[in-house]
Amino acid sequence: MKHCLSAEWLNAGPLERKDASGNEPDALKAISDLSATLEAKFGKLEGDLKAASDRFDVEVARLKRPGTETKSGDQALEAKAFETFVRKGREALTPDEAKSLNVSDDTAGGYIAPNEFIAELLRNVVLFSPVRTVARVMATSAPQVLLPKRTGGMTASWVGEKQARPEANVTFGQNRYPVAELAAYVDVSNTILEDAAFDINQLLAFEFAEEFGFEEGKAFVNGTGVLQPFGFMNDTGVGYTPGGHASLVQADGLIDLFHAIKPVYRTNGVWMMNSATLSAVRKLKDSVTGAYLLTPAGFNGALANTILGRPVVEAPDMPDIASNAFPIVFGDFGAGYRIFDRVALSVLRDPYSQATNGMTRFHGRRRVAGGVGKSEAIRKLKISTT
């Protein structure tokens, strides 16, 4: 029996498609079976896709948690190789691991610490060298940095439509930042090196950060420029404002210092002083309202201690309050002071010199430059009436 498969017939319901005997045609039955099979497969596929999507969402959420970021193959190999070098020495490195480490520019066989180690080191360094948190920090590959600076003259002038433009009377000088080297060593027990429970990289990063940060902090503030960075306190270009009293800090002196800085630098300015000076400043009050001059962190949502709306940075190497001393500095350190990192950290492993004491000595070295960029952006407060 032949059937005509018209569009009308295919769109008809199941009862309308049966033949005279009440049975579906063979072709129609095959189509129905195929349709049922496809529906079942598509249903299963839809379920599988939903399950895969759910697993993907869970994995994305996991990867967004702190500390679960994945490393690239090169970074992971470098980090593993550096830890092997620290724990067991360069002899334990495979050829691929040895290639992944950057050799220091000395001849003693040291290695440049990997980026993750450097990041941990720099986070710790700022605990002891707070100038880094506010100064402009850049990298350099040169033994010294030379930056031009304008020392006088201006180029702009009013002119007529066809008037000759006057010659520029601008003079330029040069800021010179020689790169200095800072060295330290840390002795680590061989037992700790053999014990995988200790995070040896974090331990070394903190120890070197404490050593380097302490010395950097002193140099960035009071450095002489001889075998060390030049500190802003010793730069003759940095001016001062008298505090108005021969032996004490006064509120009027702080206000005078604040307004002695040009507005463009005042907007990004920070106060810098040591803890003893900050304690004295905390006690200063407005003579009219009795309100304290310093606004503490947490008050009205403030994230840091502020004076006249600008944050305070504690620098332990700033001078104490004394007659003719300069205990407080205010200004835009991003424009006023520059730090250049040449070698963030190079580590040399010495298993011999302390072997009789059961220790391995790690020699670390940093190369860094520092100095004033724009002296007008920073100004000191002098405990004096003149």
C-alpha positions in Angstrom: 0.0 0.0 0.0 1.4 3.3 -1.0 1.2 6.5 1.0 1.5 10.1 -0.2 3.8 11.9 2.4 2.4 15.5 1.9 3.1 18.3 4.3 -0.4 18.2 5.5 -0.1 14.5 6.3 3.2 15.0 8.1 1.8 17.8 10.2 -1.3 15.7 11.1 -1.6 14.2 14.6 -0.7 10.4 15.3 -4.4 9.3 15.0 -4.9 11.1 11.7 -1.8 9.4 10.2 -2.9 5.8 10.6 -4.0 3.7 7.6 -7.2 1.8 7.1 -5.9 -1.1 9.3 -5.3 1.3 12.2 -1.5 0.9 11.9 1.1 3.6 11.3 3.0 3.2 8.0 6.5 1.7 8.3 8.2 4.9 7.1 6.3 7.0 9.7 7.1 4.5 12.4 10.8 4.8 11.5 10.6 8.5 11.6 8.9 8.4 15.0 11.5 6.1 16.4 14.3 8.3 15.1 12.6 11.3 16.6 12.3 9.6 20.0 16.0 8.6 19.9 17.2 12.1 19.0 15.0 13.6 21.8 16.6 11.2 24.3 20.1 12.0 23.1 19.5 15.7 23.0 18.1 15.5 26.5 21.2 13.7 27.8 23.4 16.2 26.0 21.6 19.1 27.6 22.0 17.5 31.0 25.7 17.0 30.4 26.2 20.6 29.3 24.4 21.9 32.4 26.6 19.7 34.6 29.8 20.9 32.8 28.6 24.5 33.2 28.1 24.0 36.9 31.5 22.5 37.3 33.0 25.5 35.3 31.3 28.0 37.6 32.7 26.2 40.7 36.2 26.2 39.2 36.0 29.9 38.3 34.9 30.7 41.8 37.8 28.7 43.3 40.4 30.4 41.1 39.2 33.8 42.2 40.1 33.0 45.8 43.2 34.7 47.1 46.4 32.6 46.8 44.9 30.2 44.1 46.2 31.9 41.0 47.9 29.6 38.6 51.4 30.3 37.3 52.7 30.0 33.8 55.0 27.1 33.1 58.1 29.3 33.0 57.2 31.1 36.2 56.5 27.8 38.0 59.8 26.3 36.8 61.7 29.4 37.9 60.1 29.4 41.3 60.8 25.7 41.8 64.4 26.1 40.5 65.1 28.9 42.9 63.8 27.0 45.9 65.9 24.0 44.9 68.9 26.3 44.7 68.2 27.7 48.1 67.7 24.4 49.8 70.3 22.2 48.0 72.6 24.4 46.0 73.2 24.9 42.3 74.6 21.4 42.0 71.1 20.0 42.5 69.6 22.0 39.6 68.6 20.1 36.5 69.7 21.7 33.2 66.3 23.1 32.5 66.1 24.6 36.0 69.5 26.2 35.7 68.5 27.8 32.4 65.3 29.2 34.0 67.3 31.2 36.6 68.9 34.6 35.7 72.5 34.7 36.6 73.6 37.7 38.5 76.1 40.1 37.0 78.8 39.2 39.5 81.3 36.3 39.1 80.6 34.4 42.3 77.7 32.3 40.9 74.8 34.1 42.4 71.3 34.1 40.9 68.7 36.9 40.5 65.7 36.1 42.6 62.5 35.4 40.6 59.7 37.9 40.3 57.5 36.3 43.0 60.4 36.4 45.5 61.1 40.1 44.6 57.4 41.0 45.0 57.4 39.5 48.5 60.7 41.3 49.3 59.4 44.7 48.2 56.2 44.3 50.1 58.3 43.6 53.2 60.9 46.3 52.4 58.3 49.1 52.7 57.7 48.1 56.3 61.1 49.4 57.1 61.6 51.9 54.3 58.4 53.9 54.2 59.8 56.5 51.7 59.2 53.8 49.0 55.5 54.0 49.6 55.3 57.7 48.5 58.3 58.3 46.2 58.4 57.6 42.5 60.1 54.2 42.0 61.4 53.1 38.6 63.7 50.4 37.2 67.0 51.1 35.4 69.6 49.1 33.6 72.3 51.7 33.8 75.1 52.2 36.4 73.8 55.7 36.9 70.7 57.7 35.9 71.0 61.1 34.3 67.8 63.2 34.0 67.6 66.7 32.5 66.0 69.5 34.5 65.1 73.1 33.7 67.1 75.5 35.8 65.7 78.8 34.6 63.8 80.7 31.9 60.4 80.2 30.3 59.3 79.6 26.6 55.8 81.1 26.6 55.1 84.7 25.7 52.3 86.8 24.2 52.7 87.6 20.5 50.9 89.4 17.7 49.5 87.7 14.5 52.7 88.4 12.5 55.0 89.3 15.2 58.4 87.5 15.4 58.5 84.8 18.1 61.1 85.7 20.7 64.0 83.3 21.4 63.6 80.9 24.2 65.8 81.8 27.2 65.7 78.4 28.9 68.6 76.8 30.7 68.9 73.2 31.6 70.9 71.3 34.2 71.0 67.6 35.0 70.0 65.4 38.0 72.5 62.6 38.5 71.5 59.5 40.4 74.5 57.1 40.8 73.5 53.5 41.6 74.8 52.3 44.9 75.2 48.7 46.2 73.7 47.4 49.4 74.9 44.0 50.8 73.7 41.8 53.6 73.8 38.1 54.6 71.4 35.8 56.4 72.4 32.5 58.1 69.9 29.7 57.9 70.0 26.4 59.8 70.6 23.4 57.6 67.7 21.7 59.5 65.3 24.4 58.2 66.6 24.0 54.7 66.0 20.3 54.8 62.5 20.6 56.3 59.9 21.2 53.6 57.4 22.4 56.2 59.2 25.8 56.3 58.5 28.3 53.5 62.2 29.1 53.0 61.6 31.7 50.3 59.2 33.7 52.5 61.7 33.4 55.4 64.6 34.7 53.3 62.5 37.4 51.7 61.5 38.8 55.1 65.0 38.6 56.5 66.6 40.4 53.5 63.8 42.9 53.5 64.5 43.8 57.1 68.2 44.2 56.5 67.8 46.2 53.2 64.8 48.2 54.3 66.4 49.4 57.5 69.5 50.7 55.6 67.4 52.1 52.6 65.2 53.9 54.9 68.1 55.8 56.5 69.7 56.6 53.2 66.6 57.9 51.5 66.1 60.3 54.4 69.6 61.2 55.5 71.9 59.6 52.9 75.1 61.5 52.0 75.4 60.3 48.4 78.8 58.6 49.2 78.3 54.9 48.4 74.6 55.4 49.1 71.6 57.2 47.8 71.3 61.0 48.5 68.7 61.7 51.1 66.2 64.5 50.8 67.2 65.9 54.2 70.7 66.6 52.9 69.7 68.2 49.6 70.4 71.9 49.7 67.7 72.6 47.2 65.0 71.6 49.6 63.8 74.7 51.5 62.4 75.1 54.9 59.8 77.1 56.8 60.4 78.3 60.4 58.0 76.7 62.9 57.6 79.8 65.0 59.0 78.4 68.2 62.6 77.8 69.3 62.0 74.3 70.8 58.4 73.1 70.1 56.1 72.2 67.2 53.2 74.6 66.9 50.0 74.4 64.8 50.7 77.7 63.1 54.0 76.4 61.9 52.4 73.4 60.3 49.8 75.6 58.6 52.6 77.9 57.3 54.5 74.9 56.0 51.4 73.5 54.3 50.8 76.8 52.4 54.5 77.2 51.5 54.2 74.4 49.0 52.8 75.2 45.6 49.1 74.1 45.2 50.0 71.6 42.4 52.2 69.7 44.9 50.1 70.4 47.9 47.2 68.4 46.4 49.3 65.1 46.5 51.3 66.1 49.5 52.0 63.9 52.6 53.5 64.7 56.0 56.6 62.7 57.1 57.8 62.5 60.7 58.9 60.0 63.2 56.7 58.5 66.0 57.9 60.8 68.7 57.1 63.9 66.6 53.7 62.4 65.6 52.9 62.0 69.3 53.6 65.7 69.9 51.6 66.8 66.9 48.6 64.6 68.1 48.3 66.9 71.1 48.0 70.2 69.1 44.6 71.7 69.3 42.7 74.5 67.6 42.8 77.5 70.0 39.2 78.4 69.1 37.3 75.1 69.0 39.6 72.9 71.0 39.6 70.3 68.2 42.8 68.3 67.6 44.8 69.3 64.5 45.4 65.7 63.6 42.5 63.6 62.4 43.1 59.9 63.4 42.6 57.0 61.0 39.1 55.6 61.1 37.5 58.9 62.0 34.8 59.7 59.5 36.1 56.9 57.3 39.7 58.3 57.1 42.1 55.6 56.0 45.2 57.2 57.6 46.1 59.9 60.1 45.8 63.2 58.4 46.9 66.8 59.1 45.0 69.5 57.3 43.5 66.8 55.1 46.7 65.2 54.0 48.0 61.8 55.2 50.9 61.3 57.6 53.7 58.8 56.9 55.8 57.6 59.9 59.5 57.5 59.0 61.7 56.3 61.9 64.8 58.0 60.5 63.4 61.5 60.6 65.0 63.8 63.3 63.4 64.3 66.7 62.1 67.7 67.8 64.9 69.9 69.0 66.2 73.5 68.5 67.2 74.1 64.9 66.2 70.6 63.9 64.0 69.6 60.9 61.6 67.0 62.3 58.8 67.3 59.8 58.7 67.3 56.0 55.7 68.0 53.8 55.3 67.7 50.0 54.6 65.6 47.0 57.2 62.8 47.1 56.0 61.3 43.9 57.4 64.4 42.1 60.0 65.3 44.7 61.9 62.1 45.3 62.9 59.3 42.9 64.2 55.8 43.5 65.7 53.6 40.8 66.1 49.8 41.2 69.0 48.4 39.2 69.1 44.9 40.8 66.2 44.0 43.1 68.0 41.1 44.7 70.8 38.8 43.9 71.4 35.8 46.1 74.6 33.8 46.6 74.5 30.5 48.5 77.6 29.8 50.7 77.4 26.3 52.3 81.0 26.3 53.5 81.9 29.3 55.8 79.3 28.4 58.5 79.3 24.6 57.9 80.9 23.9 61.3 77.9 25.7 62.9 75.3 23.7 60.9 74.3 26.8 59.0 74.3 27.9 55.4 75.0 31.6 54.6 73.1 33.5 52.0 74.7 36.6 50.6 72.2 39.1 49.2 72.8 42.3 47.3 70.7 45.1 45.9 71.7 48.0 43.6 69.6 51.1 44.0 69.8 54.8 43.4 67.8 57.6 45.1 67.7 61.4 45.2 65.6 64.5 44.9 63.8 65.1 41.6 62.0 68.4 42.1 63.2 70.1 45.3 60.3 72.6 45.1 57.9 69.7 45.7 59.3 69.0 49.2 59.7 71.4 52.1 61.0 71.0 55.7 59.8 72.5 59.0 62.6 74.0 61.1 62.2 74.3 64.9 63.2 78.0 65.0 61.7 81.4 64.9 63.7 82.4 61.8 
